[in-house]
Amino acid sequence: MSSIRIKAKERKGMVDVKSLMKHPMETGLRKDKSGKKIPEHWIQDVTAEANGKVVFAAAFNTSISKDPYLAFAYAGAKGDTLKISWKDSNGATDSAETKVK
């Protein structure tokens, strides 16, 4: 199961996208209860593709909070296949797809 939830709805030639990504987004600066530093682990790159074409890209950093919420819009149509992908600082990746409603 993907860590990414996506809602995408077309209105007047624009697709409004809302996405929630489950991720701990640790900065490497916090400590656990025993006083040991929690290792850095955060999403670095996010990409959104509509029908294989990149419509949004972002480089995140450690200032983004846990479970990032992302909202954006692009010129598109109902029925587009929208794919959102991320890569984190540990090399892990995830992606999810949806059809625009």
C-alpha positions as CSV (number, residue, x, y, z in Angstrom):
1,M,0.0,0.0,0.0
2,S,1.3,3.4,-0.9
3,S,2.1,6.1,1.6
4,I,0.6,8.7,-0.8
5,R,-3.1,9.7,-1.0
6,I,-4.2,11.8,-3.9
7,K,-7.4,13.6,-4.9
8,A,-7.5,15.3,-8.3
9,K,-10.5,17.1,-9.7
10,E,-10.8,19.0,-13.0
11,R,-12.7,22.4,-13.1
12,K,-12.7,24.8,-16.0
13,G,-9.6,23.3,-17.7
14,M,-7.5,23.2,-14.4
15,V,-6.9,20.2,-12.3
16,D,-6.8,20.8,-8.5
17,V,-4.6,18.3,-6.8
18,K,-4.5,17.5,-3.1
19,S,-2.0,15.0,-1.7
20,L,-1.1,13.7,1.7
21,M,2.2,11.8,2.1
22,K,2.8,9.6,5.2
23,H,6.4,10.1,6.2
24,P,8.3,10.8,9.6
25,M,10.3,13.7,8.1
26,E,13.0,13.6,10.8
27,T,15.6,16.4,10.7
28,G,18.4,14.6,12.5
29,L,18.3,17.3,15.2
30,R,15.7,15.7,17.6
31,K,16.6,13.2,20.4
32,D,14.6,10.2,21.6
33,K,13.7,9.6,25.3
34,S,17.1,8.1,26.0
35,G,18.9,11.2,24.6
36,K,20.1,9.6,21.4
37,K,19.8,11.6,18.2
38,I,17.0,10.4,15.9
39,P,18.7,9.9,12.4
40,E,17.8,12.2,9.6
41,H,15.1,10.8,7.3
42,W,13.1,13.2,5.1
43,I,11.5,13.4,1.6
44,Q,13.9,15.2,-0.7
45,D,12.2,15.2,-4.1
46,V,8.5,15.1,-5.1
47,T,7.4,14.9,-8.7
48,A,3.9,14.8,-10.3
49,E,3.3,13.6,-13.8
50,A,0.1,13.8,-15.8
51,N,-0.1,11.3,-18.6
52,G,3.7,10.9,-18.3
53,K,4.5,14.6,-18.5
54,V,6.0,16.4,-15.4
55,V,3.5,19.0,-14.2
56,F,5.0,19.7,-10.8
57,A,8.3,19.1,-9.1
58,A,9.6,20.2,-5.7
59,A,12.8,19.8,-3.6
60,F,11.9,19.4,0.1
61,N,14.2,20.0,3.0
62,T,14.2,19.4,6.7
63,S,11.8,22.2,7.5
64,I,8.8,20.3,6.1
65,S,6.6,18.8,8.8
66,K,5.7,15.1,9.4
67,D,3.2,13.7,6.9
68,P,3.4,16.6,4.3
69,Y,0.3,17.9,2.7
70,L,0.8,19.2,-0.9
71,A,-1.7,21.1,-3.0
72,F,-1.2,22.5,-6.5
73,A,-3.0,22.9,-9.8
74,Y,-2.1,22.3,-13.5
75,A,-3.8,22.7,-16.8
76,G,-5.4,19.3,-17.5
77,A,-8.5,17.3,-18.2
78,K,-10.9,14.8,-16.6
79,G,-9.5,11.3,-17.1
80,D,-5.8,12.3,-17.0
81,T,-3.6,9.7,-15.2
82,L,-1.9,11.6,-12.4
83,K,1.2,10.0,-10.7
84,I,2.9,11.5,-7.7
85,S,6.3,10.1,-6.6
86,W,8.8,10.9,-3.9
87,K,12.4,10.0,-2.9
88,D,13.8,10.4,0.6
89,S,17.2,10.9,2.2
90,N,17.6,7.1,2.8
91,G,17.0,6.3,-0.8
92,A,13.5,5.0,-0.3
93,T,10.9,5.8,-2.9
94,D,7.1,5.6,-3.3
95,S,4.5,6.6,-5.8
96,A,0.8,6.5,-6.3
97,E,-1.6,7.0,-9.3
98,T,-5.1,8.2,-9.7
99,K,-7.5,9.3,-12.5
100,V,-8.6,12.9,-12.5
101,K,-12.3,13.2,-11.8
